[in-house]
Amino acid sequence: FVQAILIASDPTQSSLHQQALQYLSAIQQNSSAWRLALAVFVEPGPSGGRKHPPQVRFFALRVLDEFLDNR
């Protein structure tokens, strides 16, 4: 999930870029994706900050937002 977000946010990864976008689209369609998104969004890093880069946390937040809008 995290790797797919990083690949999708980097258009220079042309060979995997489209596959990553398709995978993430499928994840967003999944009704239980919010659990994964929440875990990624709040996962702490070793230094007490956040583990994942901003683009990963932003995508996770979008999945959570979509889930809450559809409830």
N, CA, C and O atoms as a Tripos MOL2 file, in Angstrom:
@<TRIPOS>MOLECULE
protein
  284   283    71     0     0
PROTEIN
NO_CHARGES

@<TRIPOS>ATOM
      1 N           0.8230   -1.1860    0.0000 N.3       1 PHE1
      2 CA          0.0000    0.0000    0.0000 C.3       1 PHE1
      3 C           0.8680    1.2510    0.0000 C.2       1 PHE1
      4 O           0.6830    2.1470   -0.8230 O.2       1 PHE1
      5 N           1.8080    1.3030    0.9210 N.am      2 VAL2
      6 CA          2.6930    2.4670    1.0280 C.3       2 VAL2
      7 C           3.5470    2.6010   -0.2250 C.2       2 VAL2
      8 O           3.6860    3.6970   -0.7670 O.2       2 VAL2
      9 N           4.1200    1.4920   -0.6900 N.am      3 GLN3
     10 CA          4.9540    1.5270   -1.8990 C.3       3 GLN3
     11 C           4.1370    1.9750   -3.1040 C.2       3 GLN3
     12 O           4.6340    2.7340   -3.9370 O.2       3 GLN3
     13 N           2.9050    1.5240   -3.2090 N.am      4 ALA4
     14 CA          2.0470    1.9190   -4.3310 C.3       4 ALA4
     15 C           1.7910    3.4230   -4.3110 C.2       4 ALA4
     16 O           1.7820    4.0610   -5.3640 O.2       4 ALA4
     17 N           1.5860    3.9870   -3.1440 N.am      5 ILE5
     18 CA          1.3640    5.4280   -3.0300 C.3       5 ILE5
     19 C           2.6180    6.1780   -3.4570 C.2       5 ILE5
     20 O           2.5390    7.1590   -4.1960 O.2       5 ILE5
     21 N           3.7700    5.7180   -2.9950 N.am      6 LEU6
     22 CA          5.0190    6.3870   -3.3610 C.3       6 LEU6
     23 C           5.2800    6.2980   -4.8640 C.2       6 LEU6
     24 O           5.7380    7.2690   -5.4680 O.2       6 LEU6
     25 N           4.9990    5.1650   -5.4660 N.am      7 ILE7
     26 CA          5.1840    5.0030   -6.9100 C.3       7 ILE7
     27 C           4.1820    5.8720   -7.6710 C.2       7 ILE7
     28 O           4.5400    6.5180   -8.6560 O.2       7 ILE7
     29 N           2.9370    5.8880   -7.2180 N.am      8 ALA8
     30 CA          1.9070    6.6820   -7.8900 C.3       8 ALA8
     31 C           2.1990    8.1770   -7.7940 C.2       8 ALA8
     32 O           1.8150    8.9370   -8.6830 O.2       8 ALA8
     33 N           2.8600    8.6000   -6.7470 N.am      9 SER9
     34 CA          3.1640   10.0250   -6.5900 C.3       9 SER9
     35 C           4.4420   10.4340   -7.3130 C.2       9 SER9
     36 O           4.8150   11.6070   -7.2920 O.2       9 SER9
     37 N           5.1170    9.4790   -7.9510 N.am     10 ASP10
     38 CA          6.3490    9.7630   -8.6820 C.3      10 ASP10
     39 C           6.1780    9.3730  -10.1510 C.2      10 ASP10
     40 O           6.3700    8.2090  -10.5010 O.2      10 ASP10
     41 N           5.8210   10.3280  -11.0150 N.am     11 PRO11
     42 CA          5.5660    9.9980  -12.4190 C.3      11 PRO11
     43 C           6.7990    9.4900  -13.1790 C.2      11 PRO11
     44 O           6.6550    8.9720  -14.2860 O.2      11 PRO11
     45 N           7.9800    9.6230  -12.6260 N.am     12 THR12
     46 CA          9.1720    9.0920  -13.3000 C.3      12 THR12
     47 C           9.2220    7.5760  -13.2320 C.2      12 THR12
     48 O          10.0090    6.9570  -13.9470 O.2      12 THR12
     49 N           8.4080    6.9710  -12.3990 N.am     13 GLN13
     50 CA          8.3040    5.5160  -12.2970 C.3      13 GLN13
     51 C           7.3280    5.0200  -13.3670 C.2      13 GLN13
     52 O           6.3540    4.3390  -13.0490 O.2      13 GLN13
     53 N           7.5830    5.3550  -14.6120 N.am     14 SER14
     54 CA          6.6100    5.1430  -15.6800 C.3      14 SER14
     55 C           6.1740    3.6880  -15.8510 C.2      14 SER14
     56 O           5.0190    3.4330  -16.1920 O.2      14 SER14
     57 N           7.0590    2.7460  -15.6240 N.am     15 SER15
     58 CA          6.6790    1.3460  -15.8330 C.3      15 SER15
     59 C           5.6830    0.8560  -14.7850 C.2      15 SER15
     60 O           4.8540   -0.0040  -15.0820 O.2      15 SER15
     61 N           5.7490    1.3770  -13.5890 N.am     16 LEU16
     62 CA          4.8620    0.9250  -12.5090 C.3      16 LEU16
     63 C           3.7940    1.9520  -12.1380 C.2      16 LEU16
     64 O           2.8680    1.6490  -11.3850 O.2      16 LEU16
     65 N           3.9260    3.1480  -12.6640 N.am     17 HIS17
     66 CA          3.0420    4.2480  -12.2780 C.3      17 HIS17
     67 C           1.5690    3.8970  -12.5000 C.2      17 HIS17
     68 O           0.7530    4.0580  -11.5920 O.2      17 HIS17
     69 N           1.2290    3.4290  -13.6780 N.am     18 GLN18
     70 CA         -0.1670    3.1170  -13.9990 C.3      18 GLN18
     71 C          -0.6930    1.9600  -13.1520 C.2      18 GLN18
     72 O          -1.8410    1.9860  -12.7080 O.2      18 GLN18
     73 N           0.1420    0.9500  -12.9280 N.am     19 GLN19
     74 CA         -0.2750   -0.1780  -12.0850 C.3      19 GLN19
     75 C          -0.5480    0.2880  -10.6570 C.2      19 GLN19
     76 O          -1.5080   -0.1560  -10.0270 O.2      19 GLN19
     77 N           0.2910    1.1740  -10.1550 N.am     20 ALA20
     78 CA          0.1050    1.6970   -8.7980 C.3      20 ALA20
     79 C          -1.2030    2.4730   -8.7050 C.2      20 ALA20
     80 O          -1.9430    2.3320   -7.7300 O.2      20 ALA20
     81 N          -1.4890    3.2860   -9.7090 N.am     21 LEU21
     82 CA         -2.7400    4.0480   -9.7090 C.3      21 LEU21
     83 C          -3.9560    3.1220   -9.7320 C.2      21 LEU21
     84 O          -4.9390    3.3660   -9.0320 O.2      21 LEU21
     85 N          -3.8870    2.0700  -10.5300 N.am     22 GLN22
     86 CA         -4.9900    1.1170  -10.5910 C.3      22 GLN22
     87 C          -5.1750    0.3960   -9.2560 C.2      22 GLN22
     88 O          -6.3000    0.1990   -8.7970 O.2      22 GLN22
     89 N          -4.0700    0.0110   -8.6460 N.am     23 TYR23
     90 CA         -4.1290   -0.6660   -7.3440 C.3      23 TYR23
     91 C          -4.7560    0.2530   -6.2910 C.2      23 TYR23
     92 O          -5.6160   -0.1730   -5.5200 O.2      23 TYR23
     93 N          -4.3260    1.4970   -6.2680 N.am     24 LEU24
     94 CA         -4.8490    2.4310   -5.2730 C.3      24 LEU24
     95 C          -6.3290    2.7300   -5.5160 C.2      24 LEU24
     96 O          -7.0900    2.9280   -4.5690 O.2      24 LEU24
     97 N          -6.7250    2.7610   -6.7640 N.am     25 SER25
     98 CA         -8.1390    2.9490   -7.0800 C.3      25 SER25
     99 C          -8.9590    1.7720   -6.5510 C.2      25 SER25
    100 O         -10.0430    1.9620   -5.9980 O.2      25 SER25
    101 N          -8.4390    0.5600   -6.7220 N.am     26 ALA26
    102 CA         -9.1240   -0.6260   -6.2040 C.3      26 ALA26
    103 C          -9.2000   -0.5990   -4.6850 C.2      26 ALA26
    104 O         -10.2130   -0.9920   -4.1050 O.2      26 ALA26
    105 N          -8.1430   -0.1410   -4.0440 N.am     27 ILE27
    106 CA         -8.1310   -0.0280   -2.5770 C.3      27 ILE27
    107 C          -9.2190    0.9430   -2.1340 C.2      27 ILE27
    108 O          -9.9520    0.6660   -1.1850 O.2      27 ILE27
    109 N          -9.3240    2.0690   -2.8120 N.am     28 GLN28
    110 CA        -10.3280    3.0670   -2.4330 C.3      28 GLN28
    111 C         -11.7510    2.5270   -2.5720 C.2      28 GLN28
    112 O         -12.6470    2.9610   -1.8480 O.2      28 GLN28
    113 N         -11.9650    1.6020   -3.4770 N.am     29 GLN29
    114 CA        -13.2900    1.0200   -3.6810 C.3      29 GLN29
    115 C         -13.6470    0.0190   -2.5790 C.2      29 GLN29
    116 O         -14.8230   -0.2750   -2.3640 O.2      29 GLN29
    117 N         -12.6470   -0.4970   -1.8910 N.am     30 ASN30
    118 CA        -12.8450   -1.5210   -0.8650 C.3      30 ASN30
    119 C         -13.4520   -0.8740    0.3840 C.2      30 ASN30
    120 O         -12.9340    0.1230    0.8850 O.2      30 ASN30
    121 N         -14.5360   -1.4390    0.8750 N.am     31 SER31
    122 CA        -15.2260   -0.8490    2.0220 C.3      31 SER31
    123 C         -14.4470   -0.9560    3.3290 C.2      31 SER31
    124 O         -14.7310   -0.2180    4.2720 O.2      31 SER31
    125 N         -13.4750   -1.8540    3.4030 N.am     32 SER32
    126 CA        -12.6950   -1.9670    4.6390 C.3      32 SER32
    127 C         -11.3140   -1.3220    4.5150 C.2      32 SER32
    128 O         -10.4590   -1.5190    5.3790 O.2      32 SER32
    129 N         -11.0940   -0.5630    3.4590 N.am     33 ALA33
    130 CA         -9.7980    0.1060    3.2560 C.3      33 ALA33
    131 C          -9.5240    1.1500    4.3310 C.2      33 ALA33
    132 O          -8.3720    1.5070    4.5750 O.2      33 ALA33
    133 N         -10.5700    1.6350    4.9640 N.am     34 TRP34
    134 CA        -10.3740    2.6690    5.9790 C.3      34 TRP34
    135 C          -9.4970    2.1720    7.1260 C.2      34 TRP34
    136 O          -8.7610    2.9520    7.7290 O.2      34 TRP34
    137 N          -9.5750    0.8720    7.4300 N.am     35 ARG35
    138 CA         -8.7570    0.3230    8.5230 C.3      35 ARG35
    139 C          -7.2760    0.4310    8.1890 C.2      35 ARG35
    140 O          -6.4700    0.8390    9.0260 O.2      35 ARG35
    141 N          -6.9270    0.0660    6.9740 N.am     36 LEU36
    142 CA         -5.5400    0.1660    6.5210 C.3      36 LEU36
    143 C          -5.0990    1.6220    6.4800 C.2      36 LEU36
    144 O          -3.9960    1.9570    6.9100 O.2      36 LEU36
    145 N          -5.9650    2.4810    5.9620 N.am     37 ALA37
    146 CA         -5.6360    3.9050    5.8670 C.3      37 ALA37
    147 C          -5.4190    4.5130    7.2530 C.2      37 ALA37
    148 O          -4.4900    5.2980    7.4440 O.2      37 ALA37
    149 N          -6.2530    4.1640    8.2030 N.am     38 LEU38
    150 CA         -6.1000    4.6970    9.5560 C.3      38 LEU38
    151 C          -4.7900    4.2320   10.1780 C.2      38 LEU38
    152 O          -4.0820    5.0210   10.8050 O.2      38 LEU38
    153 N          -4.4660    2.9580   10.0070 N.am     39 ALA39
    154 CA         -3.2160    2.4270   10.5580 C.3      39 ALA39
    155 C          -2.0090    3.1410    9.9650 C.2      39 ALA39
    156 O          -1.0730    3.4880   10.6860 O.2      39 ALA39
    157 N          -2.0280    3.3590    8.6620 N.am     40 VAL40
    158 CA         -0.9070    4.0390    8.0040 C.3      40 VAL40
    159 C          -0.8430    5.4980    8.4520 C.2      40 VAL40
    160 O           0.2450    6.0290    8.6750 O.2      40 VAL40
    161 N          -1.9870    6.1430    8.5830 N.am     41 PHE41
    162 CA         -2.0110    7.5620    8.9480 C.3      41 PHE41
    163 C          -1.4450    7.8230   10.3380 C.2      41 PHE41
    164 O          -0.7420    8.8130   10.5410 O.2      41 PHE41
    165 N          -1.7390    6.9540   11.2920 N.am     42 VAL42
    166 CA         -1.3340    7.2150   12.6800 C.3      42 VAL42
    167 C          -0.0890    6.4560   13.1250 C.2      42 VAL42
    168 O           0.3760    6.6540   14.2480 O.2      42 VAL42
    169 N           0.4590    5.5980   12.2810 N.am     43 GLU43
    170 CA          1.6010    4.7730   12.6900 C.3      43 GLU43
    171 C           2.7910    5.6420   13.0990 C.2      43 GLU43
    172 O           3.2640    6.4610   12.3120 O.2      43 GLU43
    173 N           3.2690    5.4630   14.3220 N.am     44 PRO44
    174 CA          4.3930    6.2850   14.7860 C.3      44 PRO44
    175 C           5.7310    5.7810   14.2370 C.2      44 PRO44
    176 O           5.9250    4.5880   14.0030 O.2      44 PRO44
    177 N           6.6220    6.7130   14.0470 N.am     45 GLY45
    178 CA          7.9680    6.3670   13.6090 C.3      45 GLY45
    179 C           8.8680    6.1040   14.7990 C.2      45 GLY45
    180 O           8.4570    6.3060   15.9410 O.2      45 GLY45
    181 N          10.0810    5.6590   14.5540 N.am     46 PRO46
    182 CA         10.9980    5.3230   15.6470 C.3      46 PRO46
    183 C          11.4060    6.5310   16.4890 C.2      46 PRO46
    184 O          11.7560    6.3720   17.6580 O.2      46 PRO46
    185 N          11.3670    7.7310   15.9160 N.am     47 SER47
    186 CA         11.7880    8.9170   16.6600 C.3      47 SER47
    187 C          10.6170    9.6440   17.3170 C.2      47 SER47
    188 O          10.7870   10.7380   17.8560 O.2      47 SER47
    189 N           9.4420    9.0430   17.2730 N.am     48 GLY48
    190 CA          8.2740    9.6580   17.8920 C.3      48 GLY48
    191 C           7.4330   10.4570   16.9310 C.2      48 GLY48
    192 O           6.3050   10.8190   17.2650 O.2      48 GLY48
    193 N           7.9460   10.7510   15.7360 N.am     49 GLY49
    194 CA          7.1650   11.4550   14.7190 C.3      49 GLY49
    195 C           6.3110   10.4560   13.9560 C.2      49 GLY49
    196 O           6.0040    9.3760   14.4620 O.2      49 GLY49
    197 N           5.9440   10.8040   12.7830 N.am     50 ARG50
    198 CA          5.1550    9.9140   11.9380 C.3      50 ARG50
    199 C           6.0780    9.0740   11.0810 C.2      50 ARG50
    200 O           7.1260    9.5440   10.6370 O.2      50 ARG50
    201 N           5.6910    7.8310   10.8490 N.am     51 LYS51
    202 CA          6.5330    6.8800   10.1320 C.3      51 LYS51
    203 C           6.5550    7.1460    8.6290 C.2      51 LYS51
    204 O           7.6020    7.0240    7.9930 O.2      51 LYS51
    205 N           5.4180    7.5050    8.0660 N.am     52 HIS52
    206 CA          5.2920    7.5920    6.6160 C.3      52 HIS52
    207 C           5.3960    9.0320    6.1200 C.2      52 HIS52
    208 O           5.0510    9.9700    6.8380 O.2      52 HIS52
    209 N           5.8760    9.1990    4.8840 N.am     53 PRO53
    210 CA          6.0080   10.5470    4.3220 C.3      53 PRO53
    211 C           4.6470   11.2110    4.1090 C.2      53 PRO53
    212 O           3.6180   10.5340    4.0970 O.2      53 PRO53
    213 N           4.6440   12.5250    3.9420 N.am     54 PRO54
    214 CA          3.3830   13.2720    3.8260 C.3      54 PRO54
    215 C           2.4630   12.7820    2.7130 C.2      54 PRO54
    216 O           1.2490   12.7380    2.9070 O.2      54 PRO54
    217 N           3.0080   12.4090    1.5440 N.am     55 GLN55
    218 CA          2.1210   11.9960    0.4550 C.3      55 GLN55
    219 C           1.3930   10.7000    0.7980 C.2      55 GLN55
    220 O           0.2660   10.4920    0.3480 O.2      55 GLN55
    221 N           2.0120    9.8310    1.5820 N.am     56 VAL56
    222 CA          1.3670    8.5840    2.0050 C.3      56 VAL56
    223 C           0.2740    8.9000    3.0160 C.2      56 VAL56
    224 O          -0.8410    8.3850    2.9220 O.2      56 VAL56
    225 N           0.5970    9.7390    3.9700 N.am     57 ARG57
    226 CA         -0.3960   10.1070    4.9810 C.3      57 ARG57
    227 C          -1.5650   10.8770    4.3680 C.2      57 ARG57
    228 O          -2.7050   10.7260    4.8060 O.2      57 ARG57
    229 N          -1.2820   11.7060    3.3500 N.am     58 PHE58
    230 CA         -2.3430   12.4490    2.6780 C.3      58 PHE58
    231 C          -3.2970   11.5050    1.9440 C.2      58 PHE58
    232 O          -4.5140   11.6720    2.0140 O.2      58 PHE58
    233 N          -2.7470   10.5210    1.2440 N.am     59 PHE59
    234 CA         -3.6110    9.5590    0.5520 C.3      59 PHE59
    235 C          -4.4550    8.7830    1.5660 C.2      59 PHE59
    236 O          -5.6460    8.5630    1.3480 O.2      59 PHE59
    237 N          -3.8410    8.3750    2.6600 N.am     60 ALA60
    238 CA         -4.5830    7.6610    3.7010 C.3      60 ALA60
    239 C          -5.7080    8.5350    4.2450 C.2      60 ALA60
    240 O          -6.8100    8.0520    4.5050 O.2      60 ALA60
    241 N          -5.4280    9.8010    4.4120 N.am     61 LEU61
    242 CA         -6.4480   10.7280    4.8910 C.3      61 LEU61
    243 C          -7.5800   10.8640    3.8820 C.2      61 LEU61
    244 O          -8.7410   10.9840    4.2750 O.2      61 LEU61
    245 N          -7.2690   10.8490    2.6000 N.am     62 ARG62
    246 CA         -8.3020   10.9020    1.5580 C.3      62 ARG62
    247 C          -9.1920    9.6620    1.6090 C.2      62 ARG62
    248 O         -10.4070    9.7630    1.4420 O.2      62 ARG62
    249 N          -8.5910    8.4920    1.8410 N.am     63 VAL63
    250 CA         -9.3780    7.2580    1.9610 C.3      63 VAL63
    251 C         -10.3110    7.3610    3.1660 C.2      63 VAL63
    252 O         -11.4820    6.9890    3.0840 O.2      63 VAL63
    253 N          -9.7920    7.8630    4.2770 N.am     64 LEU64
    254 CA        -10.6220    8.0290    5.4710 C.3      64 LEU64
    255 C         -11.7410    9.0340    5.2280 C.2      64 LEU64
    256 O         -12.8760    8.8160    5.6510 O.2      64 LEU64
    257 N         -11.4280   10.1220    4.5530 N.am     65 ASP65
    258 CA        -12.4360   11.1350    4.2500 C.3      65 ASP65
    259 C         -13.5500   10.5620    3.3860 C.2      65 ASP65
    260 O         -14.7290   10.8170    3.6300 O.2      65 ASP65
    261 N         -13.1770    9.7950    2.3850 N.am     66 GLU66
    262 CA        -14.1760    9.1800    1.5100 C.3      66 GLU66
    263 C         -15.0610    8.1960    2.2870 C.2      66 GLU66
    264 O         -16.2740    8.1340    2.0830 O.2      66 GLU66
    265 N         -14.4300    7.4360    3.1710 N.am     67 PHE67
    266 CA        -15.1930    6.4840    3.9860 C.3      67 PHE67
    267 C         -16.2060    7.2230    4.8610 C.2      67 PHE67
    268 O         -17.3670    6.8210    4.9450 O.2      67 PHE67
    269 N         -15.7710    8.2930    5.5050 N.am     68 LEU68
    270 CA        -16.6700    9.0390    6.3890 C.3      68 LEU68
    271 C         -17.7690    9.7550    5.6110 C.2      68 LEU68
    272 O         -18.8890    9.8800    6.1050 O.2      68 LEU68
    273 N         -17.4700   10.2210    4.4210 N.am     69 ASP69
    274 CA        -18.5000   10.8750    3.5850 C.3      69 ASP69
    275 C         -19.5770    9.8960    3.1680 C.2      69 ASP69
    276 O         -20.7390   10.2750    3.0180 O.2      69 ASP69
    277 N         -19.2020    8.6370    2.9790 N.am     70 ASN70
    278 CA        -20.1580    7.6380    2.4890 C.3      70 ASN70
    279 C         -20.9090    6.9050    3.5940 C.2      70 ASN70
    280 O         -21.7090    6.0150    3.3090 O.2      70 ASN70
    281 N         -20.6680    7.2600    4.8230 N.am     71 ARG71
    282 CA        -21.3700    6.6030    5.9320 C.3      71 ARG71
    283 C         -22.7360    7.1530    6.1190 C.2      71 ARG71
    284 O         -23.4630    6.7120    7.0100 O.2      71 ARG71
@<TRIPOS>BOND
     1     1     2 1
     2     2     3 1
     3     3     4 2
     4     3     5 am
     5     5     6 1
     6     6     7 1
     7     7     8 2
     8     7     9 am
     9     9    10 1
    10    10    11 1
    11    11    12 2
    12    11    13 am
    13    13    14 1
    14    14    15 1
    15    15    16 2
    16    15    17 am
    17    17    18 1
    18    18    19 1
    19    19    20 2
    20    19    21 am
    21    21    22 1
    22    22    23 1
    23    23    24 2
    24    23    25 am
    25    25    26 1
    26    26    27 1
    27    27    28 2
    28    27    29 am
    29    29    30 1
    30    30    31 1
    31    31    32 2
    32    31    33 am
    33    33    34 1
    34    34    35 1
    35    35    36 2
    36    35    37 am
    37    37    38 1
    38    38    39 1
    39    39    40 2
    40    39    41 am
    41    41    42 1
    42    42    43 1
    43    43    44 2
    44    43    45 am
    45    45    46 1
    46    46    47 1
    47    47    48 2
    48    47    49 am
    49    49    50 1
    50    50    51 1
    51    51    52 2
    52    51    53 am
    53    53    54 1
    54    54    55 1
    55    55    56 2
    56    55    57 am
    57    57    58 1
    58    58    59 1
    59    59    60 2
    60    59    61 am
    61    61    62 1
    62    62    63 1
    63    63    64 2
    64    63    65 am
    65    65    66 1
    66    66    67 1
    67    67    68 2
    68    67    69 am
    69    69    70 1
    70    70    71 1
    71    71    72 2
    72    71    73 am
    73    73    74 1
    74    74    75 1
    75    75    76 2
    76    75    77 am
    77    77    78 1
    78    78    79 1
    79    79    80 2
    80    79    81 am
    81    81    82 1
    82    82    83 1
    83    83    84 2
    84    83    85 am
    85    85    86 1
    86    86    87 1
    87    87    88 2
    88    87    89 am
    89    89    90 1
    90    90    91 1
    91    91    92 2
    92    91    93 am
    93    93    94 1
    94    94    95 1
    95    95    96 2
    96    95    97 am
    97    97    98 1
    98    98    99 1
    99    99   100 2
   100    99   101 am
   101   101   102 1
   102   102   103 1
   103   103   104 2
   104   103   105 am
   105   105   106 1
   106   106   107 1
   107   107   108 2
   108   107   109 am
   109   109   110 1
   110   110   111 1
   111   111   112 2
   112   111   113 am
   113   113   114 1
   114   114   115 1
   115   115   116 2
   116   115   117 am
   117   117   118 1
   118   118   119 1
   119   119   120 2
   120   119   121 am
   121   121   122 1
   122   122   123 1
   123   123   124 2
   124   123   125 am
   125   125   126 1
   126   126   127 1
   127   127   128 2
   128   127   129 am
   129   129   130 1
   130   130   131 1
   131   131   132 2
   132   131   133 am
   133   133   134 1
   134   134   135 1
   135   135   136 2
   136   135   137 am
   137   137   138 1
   138   138   139 1
   139   139   140 2
   140   139   141 am
   141   141   142 1
   142   142   143 1
   143   143   144 2
   144   143   145 am
   145   145   146 1
   146   146   147 1
   147   147   148 2
   148   147   149 am
   149   149   150 1
   150   150   151 1
   151   151   152 2
   152   151   153 am
   153   153   154 1
   154   154   155 1
   155   155   156 2
   156   155   157 am
   157   157   158 1
   158   158   159 1
   159   159   160 2
   160   159   161 am
   161   161   162 1
   162   162   163 1
   163   163   164 2
   164   163   165 am
   165   165   166 1
   166   166   167 1
   167   167   168 2
   168   167   169 am
   169   169   170 1
   170   170   171 1
   171   171   172 2
   172   171   173 am
   173   173   174 1
   174   174   175 1
   175   175   176 2
   176   175   177 am
   177   177   178 1
   178   178   179 1
   179   179   180 2
   180   179   181 am
   181   181   182 1
   182   182   183 1
   183   183   184 2
   184   183   185 am
   185   185   186 1
   186   186   187 1
   187   187   188 2
   188   187   189 am
   189   189   190 1
   190   190   191 1
   191   191   192 2
   192   191   193 am
   193   193   194 1
   194   194   195 1
   195   195   196 2
   196   195   197 am
   197   197   198 1
   198   198   199 1
   199   199   200 2
   200   199   201 am
   201   201   202 1
   202   202   203 1
   203   203   204 2
   204   203   205 am
   205   205   206 1
   206   206   207 1
   207   207   208 2
   208   207   209 am
   209   209   210 1
   210   210   211 1
   211   211   212 2
   212   211   213 am
   213   213   214 1
   214   214   215 1
   215   215   216 2
   216   215   217 am
   217   217   218 1
   218   218   219 1
   219   219   220 2
   220   219   221 am
   221   221   222 1
   222   222   223 1
   223   223   224 2
   224   223   225 am
   225   225   226 1
   226   226   227 1
   227   227   228 2
   228   227   229 am
   229   229   230 1
   230   230   231 1
   231   231   232 2
   232   231   233 am
   233   233   234 1
   234   234   235 1
   235   235   236 2
   236   235   237 am
   237   237   238 1
   238   238   239 1
   239   239   240 2
   240   239   241 am
   241   241   242 1
   242   242   243 1
   243   243   244 2
   244   243   245 am
   245   245   246 1
   246   246   247 1
   247   247   248 2
   248   247   249 am
   249   249   250 1
   250   250   251 1
   251   251   252 2
   252   251   253 am
   253   253   254 1
   254   254   255 1
   255   255   256 2
   256   255   257 am
   257   257   258 1
   258   258   259 1
   259   259   260 2
   260   259   261 am
   261   261   262 1
   262   262   263 1
   263   263   264 2
   264   263   265 am
   265   265   266 1
   266   266   267 1
   267   267   268 2
   268   267   269 am
   269   269   270 1
   270   270   271 1
   271   271   272 2
   272   271   273 am
   273   273   274 1
   274   274   275 1
   275   275   276 2
   276   275   277 am
   277   277   278 1
   278   278   279 1
   279   279   280 2
   280   279   281 am
   281   281   282 1
   282   282   283 1
   283   283   284 2
@<TRIPOS>SUBSTRUCTURE
     1 PHE1         2 RESIDUE 1 A PHE
     2 VAL2         6 RESIDUE 1 A VAL
     3 GLN3        10 RESIDUE 1 A GLN
     4 ALA4        14 RESIDUE 1 A ALA
     5 ILE5        18 RESIDUE 1 A ILE
     6 LEU6        22 RESIDUE 1 A LEU
     7 ILE7        26 RESIDUE 1 A ILE
     8 ALA8        30 RESIDUE 1 A ALA
     9 SER9        34 RESIDUE 1 A SER
    10 ASP10       38 RESIDUE 1 A ASP
    11 PRO11       42 RESIDUE 1 A PRO
    12 THR12       46 RESIDUE 1 A THR
    13 GLN13       50 RESIDUE 1 A GLN
    14 SER14       54 RESIDUE 1 A SER
    15 SER15       58 RESIDUE 1 A SER
    16 LEU16       62 RESIDUE 1 A LEU
    17 HIS17       66 RESIDUE 1 A HIS
    18 GLN18       70 RESIDUE 1 A GLN
    19 GLN19       74 RESIDUE 1 A GLN
    20 ALA20       78 RESIDUE 1 A ALA
    21 LEU21       82 RESIDUE 1 A LEU
    22 GLN22       86 RESIDUE 1 A GLN
    23 TYR23       90 RESIDUE 1 A TYR
    24 LEU24       94 RESIDUE 1 A LEU
    25 SER25       98 RESIDUE 1 A SER
    26 ALA26      102 RESIDUE 1 A ALA
    27 ILE27      106 RESIDUE 1 A ILE
    28 GLN28      110 RESIDUE 1 A GLN
    29 GLN29      114 RESIDUE 1 A GLN
    30 ASN30      118 RESIDUE 1 A ASN
    31 SER31      122 RESIDUE 1 A SER
    32 SER32      126 RESIDUE 1 A SER
    33 ALA33      130 RESIDUE 1 A ALA
    34 TRP34      134 RESIDUE 1 A TRP
    35 ARG35      138 RESIDUE 1 A ARG
    36 LEU36      142 RESIDUE 1 A LEU
    37 ALA37      146 RESIDUE 1 A ALA
    38 LEU38      150 RESIDUE 1 A LEU
    39 ALA39      154 RESIDUE 1 A ALA
    40 VAL40      158 RESIDUE 1 A VAL
    41 PHE41      162 RESIDUE 1 A PHE
    42 VAL42      166 RESIDUE 1 A VAL
    43 GLU43      170 RESIDUE 1 A GLU
    44 PRO44      174 RESIDUE 1 A PRO
    45 GLY45      178 RESIDUE 1 A GLY
    46 PRO46      182 RESIDUE 1 A PRO
    47 SER47      186 RESIDUE 1 A SER
    48 GLY48      190 RESIDUE 1 A GLY
    49 GLY49      194 RESIDUE 1 A GLY
    50 ARG50      198 RESIDUE 1 A ARG
    51 LYS51      202 RESIDUE 1 A LYS
    52 HIS52      206 RESIDUE 1 A HIS
    53 PRO53      210 RESIDUE 1 A PRO
    54 PRO54      214 RESIDUE 1 A PRO
    55 GLN55      218 RESIDUE 1 A GLN
    56 VAL56      222 RESIDUE 1 A VAL
    57 ARG57      226 RESIDUE 1 A ARG
    58 PHE58      230 RESIDUE 1 A PHE
    59 PHE59      234 RESIDUE 1 A PHE
    60 ALA60      238 RESIDUE 1 A ALA
    61 LEU61      242 RESIDUE 1 A LEU
    62 ARG62      246 RESIDUE 1 A ARG
    63 VAL63      250 RESIDUE 1 A VAL
    64 LEU64      254 RESIDUE 1 A LEU
    65 ASP65      258 RESIDUE 1 A ASP
    66 GLU66      262 RESIDUE 1 A GLU
    67 PHE67      266 RESIDUE 1 A PHE
    68 LEU68      270 RESIDUE 1 A LEU
    69 ASP69      274 RESIDUE 1 A ASP
    70 ASN70      278 RESIDUE 1 A ASN
    71 ARG71      282 RESIDUE 1 A ARG
